[in-house]
Every structure is written in C-alpha cells, then in structure tokens.
C-alpha cells in the first residue's frame, strides 16, 4: 500500500512542471494593450497605443492594426478641361477605416511581410472595388495614397522592440500612434510570430476607440436623434447668422 501511495505521489510531482508550463503558456499567449480604451474627445489630436506580448525565443513578430469597416459609395473625381468634375461612382466593401503594419528592425521586412500575405497586398485581396470608370488596381492605388495622406494607412519600420522574458521566451513591445482622424469603433490588433521565413503563432485582441464629451453627444444626436440634430443644426446656423449680421451692421456705422 505504501509503495502504491509513493508511486502516486511521484506521478503527481512529475506532472506539476507540465501543468505549470501549460498555465504559463495560456497567460503569456495574450496581448497587453495600453490604454485599454482610446477616448476621442473634442480636442483629440492623436493618441499613442502600446502593444506587448511574448513569442518563442528567436522569433520575430509583425503587428497589424485594423479598424472597423468603412464601406460605402464614393464619387470619382476627374479633370474635364480646366475643371475637376465627378465622372463616376465607386463602390467599396471590406476596407478598414484604419490599417497599420508595425515591423521589426532590419532589411526587407516589408517584402517579407508581403510574401507572407501581410500588409497592403492583404488589403488589396480583401477589399472589393467596383467601378465602370477605372480598374480595381488603379482605384486601389488611388485609395491607398489617399489613406496614407490622411495618416490612416501606414507601414512602420523599426516599430518592434524586444527583451528577454521568463522561461526563455522573447517579449516584444510595439507602439502605434492613432491619427487625429481616427474613427470610433472596434479595432483588431494581431501579432504574428515569424520563424525561418514562415508564419507561426498568432495573438489577437480587440481594442475599442470611443467618442467622449461633446463629440459623443453630436454622434449620438446624428445617429439616434436625427430630428433633434437637424433642428439644433438649423437653430445654431440661424443664431450664428444673426450674430454675424449684428457684427457687420455695427461695423458699418463707424
């Protein structure tokens, strides 16, 4: 009986490191995002978000940030003689409001990411563009340049920092600046480990961008109380017009 009890205790003891390693792996297989929620107020001019996590030792990591879908129809402008005029419509589905690709330091990481299906090539295959005026490739190039100029689409080199972590793993930290024109909504942040030129484990987490203060009030009125929003907009316009009329009228007396 004692022999059997001793064997059971020995078996339990041998399992403890495995159980501890499994519990640690679950804990380490998560992304830490600070701040947990990005608030956009009236005077918001951009915000910094820090992403951290762990990957196996010796592996690199690429971080993607995708915003909520910004589908819709858009006018396509073109030059007709000396004038810029609308010469077509574009329907776009699957385009994120914001997209950022954060890369490690070193050479050719943009090419490596593209070869693995990450970056703008991934977006090109994901976004559906329809127009009778131009080809999808031409429209995507125009769309990409527009988003880059707005600071909403970006590829950042040398954006990943590494440090040693527990149990021989590698801790990474990435920082992304959300631009002034950031849209409210639910964002997805995904970190992909890269080992020997191939994709490895993936860590993903959702991230919320919320409007607060006066910006939130205007959004709620415009979305949920359109009649009230319209009445207030007209009232403000009339009040502003009356004030300007008094100002200019008073100025003419002098």
TORDREN-590255 format. One line per field, with one value per residue: residue number from 0; residue in three letters; z, y, x of N, C-alpha, C in turn. Coordinates in nm, 3 decimals. Atoms other than C-alpha are relative to their C-alpha. Example, Ala and Ser with C-alpha at 12.3 -4.5 7.8 and 13.67 -1.06 7.14 Angstrom:
<zanus>
pos c(0, 1)
code c(Ala, Ser)
nzz c(0.000, -0.006)
nyy c(-0.119, -0.119)
nxx c(0.089, -0.082)
cazz c(0.780, 0.714)
cayy c(-0.450, -0.106)
caxx c(1.230, 1.367)
czz c(0.000, 0.073)
cyy c(0.120, 0.109)
cxx c(0.090, -0.077)
</zanus>
This chain:
<zanus>
pos c(0, 1, 2, 3, 4, 5, 6, 7, 8, 9, 10, 11, 12, 13, 14, 15, 16, 17, 18, 19, 20, 21, 22, 23, 24, 25, 26, 27, 28, 29, 30, 31, 32, 33, 34, 35, 36, 37, 38, 39, 40, 41, 42, 43, 44, 45, 46, 47, 48, 49, 50, 51, 52, 53, 54, 55, 56, 57, 58, 59, 60, 61, 62, 63, 64, 65, 66, 67, 68, 69, 70, 71, 72, 73, 74, 75, 76, 77, 78, 79, 80, 81, 82, 83, 84, 85, 86, 87, 88, 89, 90, 91, 92, 93, 94, 95, 96, 97, 98, 99, 100, 101, 102, 103, 104, 105, 106, 107, 108, 109, 110, 111, 112, 113, 114, 115, 116, 117, 118, 119, 120, 121, 122, 123, 124, 125, 126, 127, 128, 129, 130, 131, 132, 133, 134, 135, 136, 137, 138, 139, 140, 141, 142, 143, 144, 145, 146, 147, 148, 149, 150, 151, 152, 153, 154, 155, 156, 157, 158, 159, 160, 161, 162, 163, 164, 165, 166, 167, 168, 169, 170, 171, 172, 173, 174, 175, 176, 177, 178, 179, 180, 181, 182, 183, 184, 185, 186, 187, 188, 189, 190, 191, 192, 193, 194, 195, 196, 197, 198, 199, 200, 201, 202, 203, 204, 205, 206, 207, 208, 209, 210, 211, 212, 213, 214, 215, 216, 217, 218, 219, 220, 221, 222, 223, 224, 225, 226, 227, 228, 229, 230, 231, 232, 233, 234, 235, 236, 237, 238, 239, 240, 241, 242, 243, 244, 245, 246, 247, 248, 249, 250, 251, 252, 253)
code c(Unk, Unk, Unk, Unk, Unk, Unk, Unk, Unk, Unk, Unk, Unk, Unk, Unk, Unk, Unk, Unk, Unk, Unk, Unk, Unk, Unk, Unk, Unk, Unk, Unk, Unk, Unk, Unk, Unk, Unk, Unk, Unk, Unk, Unk, Unk, Unk, Unk, Unk, Unk, Unk, Unk, Unk, Unk, Unk, Unk, Unk, Unk, Unk, Unk, Unk, Unk, Unk, Unk, Unk, Unk, Unk, Unk, Unk, Unk, Unk, Unk, Unk, Unk, Unk, Unk, Unk, Unk, Unk, Unk, Unk, Unk, Unk, Unk, Unk, Unk, Unk, Unk, Unk, Unk, Unk, Unk, Unk, Unk, Unk, Unk, Unk, Unk, Unk, Unk, Unk, Unk, Unk, Unk, Unk, Unk, Unk, Unk, Unk, Unk, Unk, Unk, Unk, Unk, Unk, Unk, Unk, Unk, Unk, Unk, Unk, Unk, Unk, Unk, Unk, Unk, Unk, Unk, Unk, Unk, Unk, Unk, Unk, Unk, Unk, Unk, Unk, Unk, Unk, Unk, Unk, Unk, Unk, Unk, Unk, Unk, Unk, Unk, Unk, Unk, Unk, Unk, Unk, Unk, Unk, Unk, Unk, Unk, Unk, Unk, Unk, Unk, Unk, Unk, Unk, Unk, Unk, Unk, Unk, Unk, Unk, Unk, Unk, Unk, Unk, Unk, Unk, Unk, Unk, Unk, Unk, Unk, Unk, Unk, Unk, Unk, Unk, Unk, Unk, Unk, Unk, Unk, Unk, Unk, Unk, Unk, Unk, Unk, Unk, Unk, Unk, Unk, Unk, Unk, Unk, Unk, Unk, Unk, Unk, Unk, Unk, Unk, Unk, Unk, Unk, Unk, Unk, Unk, Unk, Unk, Unk, Unk, Unk, Unk, Unk, Unk, Unk, Unk, Unk, Unk, Unk, Unk, Unk, Unk, Unk, Unk, Unk, Unk, Unk, Unk, Unk, Unk, Unk, Unk, Unk, Unk, Unk, Unk, Unk, Unk, Unk, Unk, Unk, Unk, Unk, Unk, Unk, Unk, Unk, Unk, Unk, Unk, Unk, Unk, Unk)
nzz c(0.000, -0.004, 0.129, 0.095, -0.037, 0.040, 0.146, 0.034, -0.033, 0.096, 0.127, -0.014, -0.002, 0.136, 0.081, -0.042, 0.094, 0.124, -0.027, -0.018, 0.130, 0.076, -0.054, 0.039, 0.143, 0.020, -0.046, 0.085, 0.134, 0.005, 0.027, -0.097, 0.075, -0.085, -0.093, 0.040, 0.086, 0.044, 0.000, 0.095, -0.043, 0.088, 0.025, 0.030, 0.110, 0.022, -0.123, 0.010, -0.053, -0.015, 0.005, -0.050, -0.008, 0.001, 0.105, -0.026, 0.013, 0.132, 0.104, 0.014, -0.005, 0.080, -0.061, 0.088, -0.065, 0.098, -0.054, 0.046, 0.144, 0.046, 0.132, 0.051, 0.137, 0.007, 0.131, 0.062, 0.062, 0.112, 0.066, 0.130, 0.037, -0.114, -0.119, -0.063, -0.003, -0.030, 0.124, -0.027, -0.138, -0.044, -0.113, -0.070, -0.113, -0.067, -0.029, -0.138, -0.016, -0.030, 0.006, -0.028, -0.006, -0.080, 0.037, -0.076, 0.066, 0.093, 0.141, 0.082, -0.073, 0.076, 0.099, -0.071, -0.043, 0.119, 0.044, -0.095, 0.007, -0.095, 0.054, 0.095, 0.094, -0.067, 0.014, 0.140, 0.025, -0.087, 0.034, 0.127, 0.062, 0.125, 0.068, 0.146, 0.050, -0.005, -0.044, -0.145, -0.039, 0.003, -0.109, -0.128, -0.014, -0.034, -0.136, -0.091, -0.012, -0.078, -0.140, -0.051, -0.020, -0.119, -0.114, -0.045, 0.044, -0.017, -0.030, -0.087, -0.020, -0.131, -0.096, -0.099, -0.090, -0.064, -0.129, -0.049, -0.088, -0.082, 0.065, 0.126, 0.109, 0.044, -0.019, 0.100, -0.026, 0.120, -0.026, 0.118, -0.022, 0.070, 0.049, -0.044, 0.069, -0.039, -0.015, -0.114, 0.035, -0.051, 0.079, -0.023, -0.006, 0.014, 0.005, 0.067, -0.017, 0.124, -0.027, 0.120, 0.118, 0.001, -0.109, -0.112, -0.085, 0.013, -0.117, 0.046, -0.103, 0.045, -0.063, 0.019, 0.008, -0.037, -0.002, -0.131, -0.009, 0.101, 0.122, -0.022, 0.004, 0.140, 0.068, -0.044, 0.059, 0.145, 0.029, -0.063, -0.009, 0.117, 0.003, -0.096, 0.055, 0.109, -0.056, -0.066, 0.103, 0.060, -0.101, -0.015, 0.121, -0.007, -0.105, 0.050, 0.102, -0.066, -0.065, 0.104, 0.051, -0.095, 0.001, 0.120, -0.003, -0.091, 0.061, 0.104, -0.062, -0.018)
nyy c(-0.120, -0.114, -0.008, -0.058, -0.140, -0.068, -0.014, -0.104, -0.130, -0.025, -0.034, -0.137, -0.094, -0.012, -0.074, -0.140, -0.093, -0.007, -0.081, -0.139, -0.052, -0.021, -0.119, -0.117, -0.022, -0.067, -0.137, -0.074, -0.007, -0.109, -0.132, -0.107, -0.123, -0.118, 0.018, 0.103, -0.068, -0.131, -0.096, -0.110, -0.113, -0.117, -0.052, 0.114, -0.028, 0.121, 0.074, 0.105, 0.129, 0.091, 0.141, 0.084, 0.143, 0.088, 0.102, 0.089, -0.059, 0.005, -0.035, -0.141, -0.020, -0.107, -0.040, -0.065, -0.068, -0.022, -0.071, 0.047, -0.013, -0.130, 0.028, -0.106, -0.047, -0.123, -0.065, 0.003, -0.129, -0.002, -0.130, -0.018, -0.132, -0.067, 0.020, 0.131, 0.036, 0.139, 0.075, 0.139, 0.041, 0.114, 0.076, 0.064, 0.083, 0.069, -0.088, -0.048, -0.145, -0.025, 0.120, -0.025, 0.118, -0.033, 0.098, -0.005, -0.066, 0.086, -0.022, 0.076, 0.053, -0.025, 0.108, 0.125, -0.004, 0.013, 0.139, 0.081, -0.039, -0.106, -0.133, -0.057, 0.104, 0.069, -0.086, -0.002, 0.123, 0.003, -0.106, 0.013, -0.132, 0.006, -0.127, 0.009, -0.102, 0.043, 0.138, 0.012, -0.027, -0.145, -0.058, 0.034, -0.086, -0.134, 0.010, 0.016, -0.128, -0.089, 0.040, -0.032, -0.145, -0.029, 0.063, 0.112, 0.122, -0.022, 0.109, -0.057, 0.081, -0.014, -0.031, 0.107, 0.011, 0.131, 0.016, 0.137, 0.026, 0.119, 0.132, -0.003, -0.059, -0.133, -0.098, -0.108, -0.120, -0.083, -0.123, -0.055, -0.127, -0.012, -0.138, -0.090, 0.037, 0.135, 0.021, 0.080, 0.135, 0.113, 0.029, 0.129, -0.005, 0.137, 0.019, 0.125, 0.039, 0.040, 0.085, 0.062, -0.043, 0.050, -0.048, 0.091, -0.026, -0.130, -0.054, -0.103, -0.059, -0.114, -0.127, -0.092, -0.145, -0.059, -0.145, -0.047, -0.143, -0.064, 0.081, 0.112, -0.056, -0.027, 0.129, 0.061, -0.075, 0.023, 0.140, 0.051, -0.102, -0.082, -0.116, -0.095, -0.047, -0.093, -0.123, -0.072, -0.051, -0.117, -0.105, -0.052, -0.076, -0.125, -0.082, -0.048, -0.101, -0.121, -0.063, -0.059, -0.117, -0.109, -0.043, -0.077, -0.119, -0.094, -0.048, -0.100, -0.130, -0.078)
nxx c(0.084, -0.090, -0.068, 0.095, 0.014, -0.122, 0.002, 0.097, -0.059, -0.106, 0.064, 0.053, -0.112, -0.054, 0.096, 0.009, -0.065, 0.077, 0.119, -0.043, -0.039, 0.123, 0.067, -0.080, 0.016, 0.128, -0.013, -0.090, 0.057, 0.096, -0.055, 0.025, 0.021, 0.015, 0.110, 0.095, 0.097, -0.047, 0.110, -0.009, 0.080, 0.005, -0.135, -0.087, -0.092, -0.078, -0.026, -0.101, 0.043, -0.113, 0.038, -0.108, 0.032, -0.116, -0.009, -0.114, -0.132, -0.058, 0.097, 0.039, 0.145, 0.059, 0.126, 0.097, 0.112, 0.107, 0.115, 0.131, 0.022, 0.049, 0.057, 0.087, -0.016, -0.076, -0.011, -0.131, -0.025, -0.093, -0.011, 0.064, -0.049, -0.062, 0.083, 0.010, 0.141, 0.030, 0.016, 0.032, 0.024, -0.079, 0.053, -0.111, 0.039, -0.109, -0.115, -0.003, -0.015, -0.141, -0.083, -0.141, -0.087, -0.118, -0.102, -0.126, -0.111, -0.072, 0.027, 0.097, 0.112, 0.122, 0.009, 0.029, 0.140, 0.084, -0.009, 0.078, 0.140, 0.028, -0.021, 0.095, 0.044, 0.110, 0.118, 0.041, 0.076, 0.117, 0.094, 0.072, 0.019, 0.074, 0.019, -0.007, -0.091, -0.139, -0.019, -0.018, -0.138, -0.020, 0.079, -0.063, -0.120, 0.048, 0.055, -0.113, -0.070, 0.086, -0.005, -0.134, -0.008, 0.080, -0.063, 0.083, -0.066, -0.143, -0.094, -0.103, -0.120, -0.068, 0.107, 0.006, -0.115, -0.003, -0.069, 0.010, 0.114, -0.016, 0.001, -0.069, 0.077, -0.040, 0.106, -0.003, 0.079, 0.020, 0.074, 0.067, 0.068, 0.127, 0.004, 0.107, 0.124, 0.041, 0.144, 0.042, 0.044, -0.076, -0.119, -0.065, -0.146, -0.050, -0.145, -0.034, -0.141, -0.067, -0.115, -0.058, 0.072, 0.138, 0.085, 0.017, 0.115, 0.064, 0.068, 0.093, 0.084, 0.081, -0.036, 0.112, -0.019, 0.130, 0.017, 0.042, 0.026, 0.085, -0.004, 0.093, 0.135, 0.034, 0.015, 0.126, 0.110, 0.003, 0.031, 0.122, 0.105, -0.029, 0.088, -0.055, -0.127, 0.029, 0.056, -0.110, -0.091, 0.063, 0.003, -0.136, -0.031, 0.073, -0.061, -0.129, 0.029, 0.047, -0.115, -0.084, 0.071, -0.016, -0.140, -0.027, 0.086, -0.066, -0.123, 0.030, 0.034, -0.123)
cazz c(0.000, 0.087, -0.240, -0.438, -0.247, -0.314, -0.688, -0.699, -0.525, -0.762, -1.065, -0.935, -0.874, -1.229, -1.368, -1.176, -1.408, -1.712, -1.556, -1.454, -1.805, -1.959, -1.726, -1.802, -2.176, -2.155, -1.957, -2.191, -2.506, -2.470, -2.584, -2.337, -2.477, -2.310, -2.279, -2.279, -2.442, -2.651, -2.585, -2.861, -2.735, -2.885, -2.858, -2.955, -3.173, -3.180, -2.928, -2.859, -2.806, -2.679, -2.759, -2.576, -2.570, -2.586, -2.862, -2.864, -2.832, -3.158, -3.343, -3.477, -3.471, -3.701, -3.563, -3.763, -3.652, -3.844, -3.785, -3.837, -4.192, -4.380, -4.668, -4.897, -5.229, -5.334, -5.614, -5.853, -5.949, -6.277, -6.479, -6.768, -6.940, -6.672, -6.422, -6.174, -6.205, -6.091, -6.365, -6.194, -5.878, -5.679, -5.453, -5.188, -4.941, -4.681, -4.642, -4.281, -4.161, -4.044, -4.108, -3.965, -4.013, -3.749, -3.848, -3.670, -3.748, -4.028, -4.404, -4.640, -4.374, -4.597, -4.869, -4.616, -4.479, -4.828, -4.919, -4.610, -4.707, -4.465, -4.536, -4.820, -5.051, -4.796, -4.804, -5.183, -5.186, -4.913, -5.042, -5.314, -5.551, -5.829, -6.081, -6.452, -6.477, -6.373, -6.299, -5.941, -5.934, -6.032, -5.782, -5.502, -5.569, -5.555, -5.238, -5.076, -5.150, -5.008, -4.686, -4.650, -4.689, -4.412, -4.185, -4.165, -4.357, -4.268, -4.258, -3.974, -3.984, -3.664, -3.466, -3.261, -2.957, -2.794, -2.445, -2.269, -2.093, -1.849, -1.945, -2.235, -2.436, -2.608, -2.507, -2.773, -2.746, -3.028, -3.028, -3.274, -3.296, -3.385, -3.603, -3.539, -3.790, -3.610, -3.630, -3.328, -3.323, -3.256, -3.379, -3.414, -3.310, -3.422, -3.361, -3.590, -3.498, -3.783, -3.772, -4.056, -4.310, -4.215, -4.003, -3.659, -3.364, -3.373, -3.085, -3.141, -2.930, -2.983, -2.898, -2.852, -2.964, -2.804, -2.859, -2.537, -2.435, -2.695, -2.982, -2.832, -2.789, -3.154, -3.271, -3.062, -3.187, -3.551, -3.525, -3.288, -3.282, -3.631, -3.599, -3.287, -3.452, -3.759, -3.552, -3.343, -3.655, -3.810, -3.482, -3.447, -3.808, -3.758, -3.435, -3.597, -3.891, -3.658, -3.462, -3.780, -3.905, -3.587, -3.603, -3.962, -3.910, -3.613, -3.815, -4.096, -3.851, -3.800)
cayy c(0.000, 0.239, 0.153, 0.239, 0.567, 0.656, 0.595, 0.814, 1.100, 1.060, 1.075, 1.389, 1.554, 1.479, 1.637, 1.964, 2.124, 2.033, 2.185, 2.497, 2.533, 2.495, 2.757, 2.996, 2.943, 3.045, 3.353, 3.450, 3.388, 3.718, 4.074, 4.358, 4.685, 5.023, 5.217, 4.957, 5.208, 5.511, 5.808, 6.062, 6.399, 6.743, 6.834, 6.492, 6.535, 6.178, 5.906, 5.656, 5.288, 5.035, 4.663, 4.398, 4.019, 3.718, 3.483, 3.186, 3.270, 3.357, 3.450, 3.792, 3.945, 4.161, 4.358, 4.454, 4.704, 4.707, 4.947, 4.898, 4.858, 5.183, 5.055, 5.284, 5.462, 5.743, 5.996, 5.960, 6.299, 6.370, 6.665, 6.773, 7.058, 7.313, 7.180, 6.893, 6.710, 6.388, 6.131, 5.809, 5.623, 5.373, 5.101, 4.970, 4.685, 4.543, 4.846, 4.912, 5.272, 5.241, 4.996, 4.993, 4.737, 4.750, 4.579, 4.485, 4.649, 4.517, 4.497, 4.388, 4.339, 4.498, 4.242, 3.958, 4.067, 4.099, 3.749, 3.613, 3.778, 4.069, 4.440, 4.631, 4.327, 4.158, 4.455, 4.456, 4.096, 4.166, 4.487, 4.458, 4.758, 4.811, 5.094, 5.135, 5.419, 5.259, 4.914, 4.782, 4.801, 5.169, 5.250, 5.065, 5.261, 5.589, 5.480, 5.376, 5.708, 5.895, 5.696, 5.738, 6.115, 6.113, 5.912, 5.629, 5.367, 5.322, 5.081, 5.150, 5.010, 4.957, 4.962, 4.645, 4.632, 4.305, 4.200, 3.870, 3.715, 3.428, 3.064, 3.162, 3.336, 3.674, 3.975, 4.232, 4.585, 4.792, 5.148, 5.290, 5.647, 5.670, 5.979, 6.275, 6.144, 5.809, 5.676, 5.539, 5.167, 4.825, 4.759, 4.433, 4.409, 4.095, 3.992, 3.724, 3.542, 3.484, 3.196, 3.088, 3.287, 3.132, 3.244, 3.091, 3.155, 3.444, 3.659, 3.873, 4.108, 4.360, 4.726, 4.993, 5.356, 5.561, 5.913, 6.111, 6.454, 6.687, 6.465, 6.175, 6.397, 6.508, 6.148, 6.023, 6.302, 6.250, 5.873, 5.819, 6.151, 6.288, 6.519, 6.683, 6.705, 6.875, 7.126, 7.214, 7.249, 7.493, 7.685, 7.719, 7.834, 8.098, 8.218, 8.240, 8.431, 8.676, 8.738, 8.797, 9.033, 9.240, 9.247, 9.368, 9.607, 9.763, 9.785, 9.984, 10.255, 10.356)
caxx c(0.000, 0.281, 0.451, 0.137, 0.094, 0.458, 0.415, 0.104, 0.285, 0.580, 0.348, 0.176, 0.511, 0.626, 0.309, 0.344, 0.605, 0.394, 0.081, 0.271, 0.415, 0.067, -0.083, 0.204, 0.158, -0.207, -0.113, 0.170, -0.037, -0.216, -0.165, -0.132, -0.272, -0.238, -0.456, -0.733, -0.971, -0.873, -1.102, -1.164, -1.284, -1.337, -0.969, -0.830, -0.521, -0.392, -0.318, -0.041, -0.122, 0.134, 0.106, 0.311, 0.326, 0.557, 0.670, 0.908, 1.275, 1.448, 1.129, 1.033, 0.687, 0.475, 0.180, -0.131, -0.396, -0.726, -1.012, -1.385, -1.513, -1.572, -1.787, -1.982, -2.010, -1.780, -1.762, -1.471, -1.330, -1.154, -1.034, -1.255, -1.072, -0.976, -1.236, -1.249, -1.579, -1.745, -1.707, -1.810, -1.904, -1.701, -1.844, -1.607, -1.659, -1.422, -1.195, -1.091, -1.115, -0.754, -0.472, -0.120, 0.157, 0.431, 0.756, 1.082, 1.411, 1.630, 1.625, 1.349, 1.084, 0.821, 0.900, 0.898, 0.560, 0.414, 0.539, 0.360, 0.032, 0.060, 0.036, -0.124, -0.130, -0.352, -0.588, -0.591, -0.716, -0.969, -1.129, -1.394, -1.395, -1.645, -1.648, -1.706, -1.455, -1.123, -0.982, -0.977, -0.595, -0.595, -0.869, -0.691, -0.370, -0.564, -0.744, -0.416, -0.248, -0.548, -0.544, -0.168, -0.201, -0.464, -0.234, -0.489, -0.287, 0.078, 0.372, 0.615, 0.970, 1.172, 0.847, 0.910, 1.139, 1.249, 1.355, 1.417, 1.116, 1.065, 1.122, 1.345, 1.075, 1.101, 0.897, 0.803, 0.670, 0.522, 0.391, 0.139, 0.016, -0.351, -0.404, -0.629, -0.885, -0.925, -1.281, -1.463, -1.539, -1.394, -1.038, -0.848, -0.483, -0.299, 0.062, 0.206, 0.527, 0.774, 1.021, 1.251, 1.051, 0.716, 0.423, 0.396, 0.165, -0.083, -0.203, -0.512, -0.719, -0.997, -0.946, -1.209, -1.197, -1.476, -1.601, -1.647, -1.773, -1.921, -1.806, -2.004, -2.311, -2.301, -2.255, -2.549, -2.774, -2.677, -2.721, -3.011, -3.200, -3.176, -3.477, -3.335, -2.994, -3.144, -3.342, -3.033, -2.818, -3.069, -3.102, -2.724, -2.693, -2.965, -2.806, -2.462, -2.612, -2.787, -2.466, -2.266, -2.536, -2.515, -2.136, -2.122, -2.413, -2.235, -1.914, -2.081, -2.194, -1.834)
czz c(0.000, -0.135, -0.104, 0.026, -0.043, -0.151, -0.044, 0.027, -0.100, -0.135, 0.003, -0.004, -0.139, -0.090, 0.033, -0.095, -0.130, 0.017, 0.015, -0.134, -0.084, 0.047, -0.039, -0.147, -0.030, 0.039, -0.096, -0.141, -0.013, -0.034, 0.113, -0.078, 0.097, -0.085, -0.049, -0.092, -0.037, -0.013, -0.097, 0.044, -0.101, -0.040, -0.027, -0.122, -0.033, 0.133, -0.024, 0.069, 0.000, 0.006, 0.044, 0.008, -0.001, -0.113, 0.035, -0.028, -0.142, -0.113, -0.001, 0.002, -0.086, 0.057, -0.104, 0.084, -0.108, 0.066, -0.050, -0.149, -0.033, -0.142, -0.048, -0.147, 0.000, -0.141, -0.048, -0.077, -0.112, -0.065, -0.136, -0.045, 0.120, 0.133, 0.051, 0.018, 0.039, -0.130, 0.025, 0.148, 0.031, 0.119, 0.063, 0.123, 0.060, 0.033, 0.146, 0.006, 0.028, -0.012, 0.022, 0.008, 0.070, -0.017, 0.090, -0.075, -0.092, -0.143, -0.052, 0.079, -0.071, -0.106, 0.067, 0.043, -0.118, -0.050, 0.089, 0.001, 0.101, -0.066, -0.102, -0.104, 0.057, -0.014, -0.142, -0.034, 0.079, -0.042, -0.137, -0.054, -0.134, -0.057, -0.150, -0.058, -0.008, 0.048, 0.151, 0.047, 0.005, 0.115, 0.135, 0.024, 0.040, 0.144, 0.102, 0.021, 0.082, 0.148, 0.063, 0.030, 0.123, 0.127, 0.052, -0.043, 0.007, 0.021, 0.076, 0.015, 0.139, 0.110, 0.111, 0.081, 0.074, 0.133, 0.043, 0.096, 0.080, -0.087, -0.141, -0.117, -0.028, 0.011, -0.105, 0.044, -0.127, 0.038, -0.130, 0.038, -0.085, -0.042, 0.050, -0.060, 0.031, 0.021, 0.123, -0.047, 0.059, -0.097, 0.036, -0.005, -0.001, -0.013, -0.058, 0.017, -0.134, 0.036, -0.128, -0.126, -0.010, 0.119, 0.108, 0.077, -0.023, 0.131, -0.047, 0.115, -0.062, 0.081, -0.035, -0.005, 0.020, -0.013, 0.136, -0.008, -0.109, -0.130, 0.010, -0.009, -0.144, -0.075, 0.037, -0.062, -0.150, -0.034, 0.051, 0.007, -0.112, -0.007, 0.093, -0.051, -0.111, 0.051, 0.067, -0.101, -0.065, 0.099, 0.019, -0.119, 0.001, 0.103, -0.046, -0.105, 0.061, 0.067, -0.102, -0.060, 0.091, -0.002, -0.120, -0.006, 0.090, -0.060, -0.104, 0.058, 0.021, -0.135)
cyy c(0.126, 0.019, 0.065, 0.149, 0.080, 0.023, 0.107, 0.139, 0.036, 0.042, 0.142, 0.104, 0.020, 0.080, 0.148, 0.095, 0.014, 0.087, 0.147, 0.062, 0.029, 0.124, 0.126, 0.032, 0.071, 0.146, 0.083, 0.016, 0.104, 0.129, 0.095, 0.131, 0.115, 0.126, -0.107, 0.055, 0.136, 0.093, 0.114, 0.111, 0.113, 0.046, -0.114, 0.033, -0.119, -0.068, -0.113, -0.125, -0.094, -0.144, -0.083, -0.145, -0.080, -0.102, -0.092, 0.067, -0.016, 0.036, 0.150, 0.010, 0.119, 0.029, 0.072, 0.062, 0.034, 0.064, -0.059, 0.025, 0.136, -0.017, 0.119, 0.028, 0.137, 0.055, -0.008, 0.130, -0.013, 0.136, -0.004, 0.142, 0.064, -0.030, -0.144, -0.033, -0.148, -0.076, -0.150, -0.024, -0.125, -0.064, -0.079, -0.074, -0.067, 0.084, 0.044, 0.151, 0.038, -0.131, 0.040, -0.132, 0.041, -0.111, 0.010, 0.080, -0.098, 0.024, -0.087, -0.055, 0.027, -0.108, -0.133, -0.006, -0.019, -0.144, -0.094, 0.037, 0.104, 0.135, 0.039, -0.101, -0.080, 0.080, -0.002, -0.122, -0.005, 0.100, -0.026, 0.139, -0.018, 0.141, -0.023, 0.094, -0.049, -0.145, -0.005, 0.031, 0.150, 0.067, -0.030, 0.087, 0.142, 0.003, -0.009, 0.131, 0.100, -0.032, 0.027, 0.148, 0.044, -0.059, -0.121, -0.136, 0.024, -0.131, 0.062, -0.099, 0.028, 0.033, -0.104, -0.002, -0.133, 0.007, -0.145, -0.013, -0.127, -0.126, 0.004, 0.057, 0.142, 0.095, 0.111, 0.114, 0.082, 0.120, 0.053, 0.130, 0.004, 0.145, 0.079, -0.040, -0.142, -0.007, -0.085, -0.138, -0.105, -0.033, -0.138, 0.019, -0.144, 0.001, -0.137, -0.028, -0.051, -0.080, -0.066, 0.031, -0.048, 0.055, -0.107, 0.033, 0.141, 0.037, 0.114, 0.049, 0.114, 0.123, 0.102, 0.145, 0.064, 0.151, 0.041, 0.149, 0.049, -0.080, -0.118, 0.049, 0.025, -0.131, -0.066, 0.072, -0.029, -0.141, -0.042, 0.100, 0.101, 0.125, 0.108, 0.060, 0.103, 0.133, 0.083, 0.060, 0.127, 0.117, 0.064, 0.085, 0.135, 0.094, 0.058, 0.109, 0.131, 0.075, 0.067, 0.124, 0.120, 0.055, 0.090, 0.128, 0.105, 0.057, 0.106, 0.136, 0.086, 0.046)
cxx c(0.088, 0.070, -0.091, -0.017, 0.122, 0.003, -0.098, 0.055, 0.109, -0.057, -0.054, 0.112, 0.058, -0.092, -0.003, 0.073, -0.078, -0.123, 0.037, 0.036, -0.123, -0.072, 0.074, -0.019, -0.132, 0.010, 0.086, -0.056, -0.108, 0.073, -0.036, -0.007, -0.026, -0.008, -0.097, -0.107, 0.058, -0.120, 0.028, -0.094, 0.006, 0.139, 0.100, 0.088, 0.088, 0.029, 0.099, -0.050, 0.121, -0.050, 0.120, -0.048, 0.128, -0.011, 0.116, 0.134, 0.053, -0.096, -0.024, -0.151, -0.038, -0.138, -0.086, -0.111, -0.102, -0.119, -0.131, -0.019, -0.060, -0.053, -0.084, 0.025, 0.067, -0.002, 0.145, 0.019, 0.103, 0.001, -0.066, 0.035, 0.067, -0.071, 0.014, -0.147, -0.014, -0.024, -0.024, -0.022, 0.082, -0.070, 0.113, -0.051, 0.124, 0.120, -0.004, 0.021, 0.145, 0.075, 0.146, 0.073, 0.128, 0.103, 0.122, 0.104, 0.072, -0.045, -0.114, -0.118, -0.132, -0.021, -0.035, -0.147, -0.093, -0.001, -0.081, -0.147, -0.040, 0.023, -0.104, -0.047, -0.115, -0.128, -0.053, -0.084, -0.130, -0.107, -0.062, -0.031, -0.070, -0.018, 0.014, 0.105, 0.145, 0.006, 0.016, 0.142, 0.029, -0.073, 0.062, 0.123, -0.039, -0.051, 0.112, 0.074, -0.081, 0.008, 0.136, 0.013, -0.079, 0.061, -0.074, 0.055, 0.150, 0.073, 0.115, 0.115, 0.058, -0.100, -0.012, 0.129, -0.009, 0.074, -0.018, -0.119, 0.029, 0.000, 0.060, -0.078, 0.048, -0.117, 0.015, -0.089, -0.008, -0.085, -0.057, -0.070, -0.126, -0.019, -0.120, -0.135, -0.046, -0.150, -0.029, -0.044, 0.091, 0.115, 0.053, 0.151, 0.051, 0.152, 0.028, 0.148, 0.054, 0.124, 0.046, -0.081, -0.143, -0.077, -0.013, -0.127, -0.053, -0.069, -0.089, -0.086, -0.079, 0.037, -0.106, 0.046, -0.136, 0.004, -0.054, -0.030, -0.093, -0.003, -0.096, -0.145, -0.044, -0.023, -0.133, -0.120, -0.012, -0.043, -0.137, -0.114, 0.020, -0.087, 0.052, 0.130, -0.023, -0.052, 0.110, 0.096, -0.056, 0.000, 0.138, 0.039, -0.071, 0.060, 0.133, -0.020, -0.044, 0.116, 0.090, -0.066, 0.014, 0.142, 0.028, -0.085, 0.062, 0.126, -0.025, -0.034, 0.124, 0.055)
</zanus>
